[in-house]
Amino acid sequence: MERDTAGSAFVATDLSSNPPVFQLPDDIWISMLSTPCAFGPELFSVVMINLIKNPNIMSSHLFRADICYDSLNDTSVSQEYESKHFSNFTKHLKVEYRPLRIKVPGYTWQRTFVRQMVPRNPQLDRALLQTCHFYHSEEPGTENNVVIYLPHVGTADEVPWYHPAVRALAFVHTWQMSEACRSDPAPRGTLSIHLVLFDGTEMEPRLQRTTLNLLRITHKHGQGQLAGYTKRVNHDLIVPQATFQNTYSRLKTKYAKALIGEWVEQTDPEKHVFEDLGIAAFLIELWADMYSFASPTADGEESERGGGPTPVFPGFVDIGCGNGVLVHVLLQEGYSGWGFDARRRKTWGTFPANVQDRLKEMVLVPRILQDDTADVVLAAPTSPAFHDGAFRRGTFIISNHADELTLWTPLLAHLSDSPFIVIPCCSHDLAGARFRAPAPSSQTSGAGSSPNPDSDSADKNTDAKGDLKRPAVKQPSAYASLCAYVSTLTESVGYIPEREMLRIPSTRNMAIIGRKVRDLDLKTTDGSAISAEQKMQKVKDVLEREARLGLGVVGRKWVDRASKIAGKQSDGHW
């Protein structure tokens, strides 16, 4: 018996040495484990459907599941096992995608999925098709629900590493419905897991560990549903999950090994490489939605992406590009652009010459600050060169963990009529100094339709009394406040901010995208286009309101810090 230390409700009892408690004809089933549970049949079905659609919850080796068939959309399913086809619809599917049949006497069939599990690394693991059946039965005082997994393979050797090497797997939920059970405080449900081995195979310790983990996760999600759990973070609001993951997998296969093998920085190569490949995949698919242009396909051929009355890709600039990996990958993929940072990185020298030519050692001092600090700018070091933050109209601005440049990104984008993406990390004010961004007035700012990416509880010491007792209110974390503040600045210059939690190996993974401008910010009241002078004045107004200092003071502080960073080995970007 194993008790989960994280929650006393999970108590796994070993059933493998006893006669099976779940059995079907024609197969020898082995009952592995069971645990009491407090969640009912409806929540069991909700949990199992979610786990079928998101197998990455069960295994970190998986990206997702592509649902190839769902009987909910098929009205021609035959209830007769002897029927030649599962339904009139499925007989038109390729043989390998058709649902596998199984006899479950005494149960009523409810629903069937055929899913294809997609591995994270297709070089190591292959995709696996699997049929998932839902069955239901009732007897006096008891309701039973069964979900059976049938992998579309013939032998144990065909089963990928991420899936148990079994011919069938069943999750059984039993629920006591009698009046006596309703008044009993003990859990009314039992969750158990059962399996069928392939002929010629034996039970292995790994299989026991795997089934324990499957039972634990299923129980955890069921109890979470009972407690009213709702997702705090929603992914894939802008780029669909499958689209992103397919592109990421292609980029990872193409670039990761060489980039990691040639890494010359002191930082962790895998984290930085996989993070930048994830951001590159997101940008490639975001741009495919925004622009019309020819870009290389996976096999090197040219194909039109986007199409329709969309603008031609204007190029990109990565401000504070750091190690340059993101610029390198995007250039290699055929997207025109460049990047700059306050100091040259060792990694730059490992890239091809054409990439090195597009990486510049420069310090950004916005033109709007230079107007009031001309004497300071002239007295500053001439190397590296200063960039005034004015880019070719429409250039897509990338601000990835750009620190001091983070808050400036929407302002610079506004002045250049540019779309942008900001992925905040460290918090710096508009003069470049470290600060904590002000908390939004509500849990979601006017800019954010998504939940906060992180939060700190202000009620951790619930036993405190009197004046020491903290208010029972969750305050946003420093990172959540920074993301909300960037969204507020984005709105203040006329953009409609979109937020996406990126699927990258970083806790700093919130992206704020500015690609849409409110109509009222495109023209003046008389219908004429907003002039460059009016754009500049709007940014000045934002700076004076947010920095609470004169532009001259902000400019002098900025140039002073920029000059210091340019002259030493620092993590600043500028």
N, C-alpha and C positions, 0 to 999 in steps of 0.2 A: 504494500500500500504506500502511495506517495501523496504527501500533502503539499500543495502549493503554498510556499511561505508568503507570497504576495497577497493571498486571499484565502481565508479558511473555507470558503464555499467549495473550492476545488479539492476533491478527495478521490484520487484515482485508485481503483481496486483492480488488481490483476485477475483476469478471468481465464487466462490461457491454459491453466492446468485443469479446468473444469469442463464438463460437457458444454457445447455451444448453447447460448441462450437465444441465438438467432440462426435459423436454418432454412434453406430453400432446397427444393428437389434438384437432383442432378449434380450438386456441388457439395464439397466438404468445406463447411465454414468453420473458422476458428474465431471464437470470441476473445478479444484482446483485453479491453479495459472498459470500465464504467465509472461514472461519477454522478452524485446527486446534482440536480440543477433546479433552480427556482423559476426559470422562464418557461412559458407555455408553448404549445404547438405553433401558434401563429408566429411568434418570435423565432422559433427554430427554423421555420421556412424562410423568414426574412434573412436570417443569418446565413443559411446554406446557399441561397440565391446570390447573396453578396460574395461569399467565398468562391462560388463557381465563376462569377464574373471577374473576380480579383484574386487569382491564385497566388499572386505575389505576396499576399498576406500570410500565406502558409509557407512559402519558400522564397528566400532571397535570390535564388537562382533564376527566378521567373520575372519577366516584364509584365505580362498581362495574359488574358485569354481573349481570343477572337471567337465570338459566338457564331458558329456556322449554321446552327439550327435551333429554333425555339418553338416547341409545339403550341405555345400560346398564340402564335400567329398562323396555326395550321388547323383548319376545321375538318380535315379528312382523316384524322388518326383512327386506325382500326384497333378496337379493344381486344380482338381475337389474336392470341399468340400464334395460332397456326396460320394466320394470314401471311401471304407471301411478302407483302411490303408493310412497313410501319404505317405508311399513309400513302394516299394518292400523290401527294406532293413529293415525299422523300424518294419515290421510285425514279424521279427525274434527276436526283442528285448523283454525283459521282459515287461509286460504290464505297470508297473510303470515308465519305462524309455521311453516310446513312447511319441512323441510330442502331446500335446493337440491341438485340432482344434478350429478355431474361424472364423466366417464369417466377412470379411472386404470388402464389396461391394464398387466398384469404385477405388480400390487400386490393384496394382500388387504385388504379393508376391515376395520377394527377397531372404530371408535367414531365417533359423531357427536353434536355439540352444536348447538343453536340458542340463541344468547345475544342478549340485548338490552343494549347498552352504554348506561349512564345517565350523561349529562354532569353536571358540577358546576353549570353555569349553563344551565338549559334556556331562558333568554331569548336566549342566543346560539347554542347548538347544540341540535340535536334528537337524540333517541335513535336508535340504529342497530341493526337486526337483522342477524345474521350467522350463517352456517352454518360450522361447524368440523369437518372430516373428518380422521380418523386412518387412515393406510394403512401397510402393512408389506410388505416383500419380502426375499427372500434369494437369493443366488447364490453360487457357490463362493468362500468366503473373505470374503464381504462381506454385511452386513446393512444394509438401508435402511429408514428410517422417515420418513414425510412427513406433515406437518400442513398442510392447505389451508384458508384463510379465504375465504369467498365472501360479500361484503356483499349484502344484499337490496335492491339499487338497480339502476336501468337505465342511468343516465348518471353522468358524473363530477360534474355539478353537484348531484346529490342526496347526495353523500358529505359528511358533516360535516368540519369542520376537523381534528378530532382523529384522523381515520383517513386513511391514504394514499388518494389519488384513483386507485384501481386496481380492476379488475374481479375480480381474484383475487390472492392472496398465498400463497406456499408456503414453509415451513421444512423443509429436508431435512437429516436426520442420517444420515451414512454411517459405518459401523463395520467396521474390518478385524478378521476373526476368525481368520486363519491363525496357525499356531504361530510362524512367523517374526516376525509382528507382536507376539506376546505377549512375546517376549524383547527386542524393540526398545524403547529408552527413549523414542523419539519418540511423540507423541500418536497414538493409533490411530483417532481420529475426525475427521470434518470436518463442520462446521455451515455451511450455506449458505442464502441467501434469494433467492427468485425471484418474479416478478410478471407479471401480464397487464394491459396498459393498456386503457383504453376506446378504442373506435374514434374516430379523429379527435383524440386527445390525444398529446402528446409527453412525453419524459422531461424533468423539471425538476430544478434543483439541490435544491429542498426535498425532493423524493422521494428523491434520493440520500442526503441527510442523515438522513431519516427511516428508511430501510432500514438505514443504518449503526447508528443508535441501537437499532433493534429487534434487530439481530444482536448488538450489544454486551450488551444487557440479557439476552437469552436465554443467551448464553455465560456471563455472570457468574453467573446463577442455576444453570446446570448445574454450573459449577465449585464453586459454594457447596454444592450437594447432594453433590458428590463429596467435599468436605472435611468433610462431616458437619454442615453448618449446620442449626441448629434455631432457630425463632423465639424471640427473647428476650422479646418483648412480645406478648401476645394481647389484641386488642380485642374489643369486642362480647360480653362475657361476661354482661352484665346486660340491655342493650337491643340487639336485633338491628340489624345494620348497615343494612339496607334501611329499617327503621322509623325509625331515627335520621336517616338521610340524607334521606328524604322530608320529614320534619318540618323539618329544618334548611334544606332548599332552599326550602320554603314560607316560613319565617321570613325567610330572606335576601332573597327576592323582595319580601316585604311591608315590611320595615323597614330594610334596609341602606342604601339610597340616601339616605333622609331623615336617618338617624342620622349617616352620614358627612358629608353636606352641611351639617349644622348643628353640626358638632363645634366646640367652643370651648376644649377643653383643649390643652395643649402636647404631649400624647402622640400616638402614631400612631393615627389614627382607625380605619383598616381592621383593624389587629391587635385592638384592643379590641372593636370592634363584632362582628367575625366570631367572636372568642373567646366573647363573651357570648351571641351567638345560638346557638353550638354548645352551650353549657351549658344555655341555655333549652330547646333541642330535647331534650337528654338528660333534663332534669327533667320535661318535659311527658310523655315516654313512660314514664319511671320512675313518675310519679304515676298514669298510666293503668293501670299494673300494680298499684299499691298501693291506689287509692281508687275509690270509686263516686261519680260526680257527672256533671252535664251540663256539657259544655264546647263552645265553638263549633267548628264544622268549618271547613275552608278556604273554603267558600262562604258562611259566616256563619250557617248553620242550626245548631240545637241538636241534639246527638246524645248518647246515653248512652255513657260510656266506663267501662271497668271492669265493673261489674255484680257480681251475686252477693253473698255475705255479706262484703263488704269495707266498711271504714269510709268515712264521708263525708270529703271533703277538708277538713282542719282549718285551712287557711291556712298561709302561710309567713312567715318572718322572715329577712332577709338581713343578717347581722351583719357590720359592716365593708363596707358595700355600695359604697364608692368612688364611681365616676361614676354609679351608679344605673341603668345601661342594662339590667342583668338584671332589676331590679325593674320598670322601665318596660315591658319586653317581656312579662313574665309577667302584669302587671296588664292590659295591652292584650289579652292572650289570654284574659282572663276568670278568672284565678286570684287569689283574695283574698290579700292579704299586705301587708307593708311592709318597709322597710329603714332602717338607721341607720348613721351614721359619725361619727367624732370631729369632722369639719369638713365643712361644706357644700361641694359641688363646683359649678363653673360650669355643668356639664352639667345640673344639676337644673333650672335656670331655663329650659331649652329644652323641657322636657316639659310636657304638658297639666296644667292645674291639679289634676285629680284624682290625677295621679301625684305631683306636688310635695307634695301633702298627705300622701302615704304615705312620704315621705323625711324622716327626722328627724336633726337634728344632736345626737348624744348620745354620751356616753362610758360604756363598760361597766365597772362595778366589781362583780364578782360578790357577791351577798348574803353568801356564806360568808366573804368577806374583810371585808365591812363590819362584821360582828359584832365583830371584833377590832381594828378601826381606826376606830371611830366618831369619835374626836376628829380624826383626819386628814381623814376624809370631810367633817365639818362645816366644817373650816378650808379645804377646797379651793374653787376658784372655782365659782360657781353656774351659770356659762354656759360651755359647753353643759351641759345637765342630765346627771346620772348615771342609768344604767339598771342595775338589779340582776341582770340576766341570768335572771330568772324569767319564763317565757313561759306563755301559756295552754296547758293540758295538751294534748299531742299536736301542737302547732305544728311544722311541718317547718322545721328550722333549716338555712339555707344559709350555709356558711363558705367563700367563694371568695377565695383569696389574702388571707385575713384577718390574716395575720402574727401579731401578738401574741395574737389570739383563737383561733388554730388549735388549740393543745393544749387550750384550755378547752372547745372545742366538744363533745366527747363527755361531758365532765363536766356542762356545763350541760344538755345533752340528757337525761342521766340524771335530773337533778333535776326536769325538766319532763315526764318520760315522753314524750319527743319523738324521732322519727326525724330523721336529719340526713345531710348530705353535707359532706365536708371536701375541699377542693382545696388542698393545702399549697403554699406558695411559700417565703417567707423563714422562717428558723428562729429562734424565740424561746422562751425557757423560760417556766415558769408564773408567774414574777414579771415577765415582759415584757422581759427582757434578751436580747440576741442570744446565741446559743450554738449549738454543734454537737450535734445529738442523738446519743445513744450508738448505736454500731453494734449491730445485732441479733446475738444469739449465733450465728445461722446465717444463711445467705443469704436464707432466707425465714423471717420471724418466725412466731410462732404465729398471727398475725393474717392473714398474707398467703398466699393460695394462688396468686397471680400472681407472675411474676418481678419483680425489682427494676426500677424504671423507668429507672435510670441506674446506672452504676458507674464507679469510677476504678480503673485498673489499678495495683497496687502493684509491678508488675514491668516498668516502662517502661524502666529502665536495666539491660538484661540483660547488658551487658558489664562491669558493676561487679564488683570482686573483693573477697575478704576481708570485713572489717567493713562495707564500703560496699554490699555486695551485698544487694539487697532480697529479701524472701521471695517466692517465685513463687505468691502468693495474691492474688486480686482482692478488694480491700476495697470495701464499698459506698460510694457517693458520699455527700456531705452530704445531698443531696435524698432518696436512697434511705433513708438512716438516719432522716431526718425522717418519711417516709411510714411506715416500719416502726414508729417510736415512736408515731405517732398511732394506728396499728392496735393497738399494745400497750395504750395508754390506753383505746381503745374496748373491748377485751376486758376490761380490769380493772374496768369498771363494768357488765359483763354483756351487752354487745352482741356479736353475731356479725358481725364486719366483712366487708364485701364490697369488692373493689377492681376498679376499671375504669380502663383507660387511655383517656381521652377523646379523641375526634377533633376537637381544637381546635388553632389555630395557636399553641401554646405548648409549650416544653419542660417546663413545670411543669404536667403534664396528668394526674397521678394523682388519682383520686377515691376516697376511702374513704367508704363508705355504711354507716350504722348504722340498719337498719330492722327487724332481727330481734333478739329478746332471748332469751337462754338460759332455758329453763323454770325452772331452779333459782334464777335471779335474780329471778323474779317473786313468789316466796313464801318465807316463813320455814320453818324445819324443822317447825313445828306446822301448816303449811298455810295460815296467814293471809297476807294481802297485805303486802308490805313497806311500811312506813310512810314518811312524808316524813322523819321523824327518822333512820330507818335509812339512807335514801338519802343524807341529808346527812352522816352519819357515814362512809359508804363513801367519799364524795368527800374528806372530811377525811383519811381514812387514805391515800388516793392522793396527796393533796397533800403530806402530811408525808413519805411515802416517796420521792416523786419530787423534790420541791423541796429536801429535806434541810434545811429551815429551818422555824422555827415559823410558824404561820399569821399571827401578828401581823407578823413580819418580811416575809413574802411580801406581805401586804396593804399595808404601808407602802410597799414598793418599787413595787408595782403602782399605787397611788394617786398616788405622786409622779411616776411616768413618765406616767401618764394625764393628770395636770394639766398637765405640760409640753407634751405633744402637743396637748392641747386649746387651748393658748394660742399655738400657732405654726403656720405652714404646714408640715405634715409629711406624710410618706407613711404614718404609722401609722394604724391603723383603730380599735382599741379599741371 
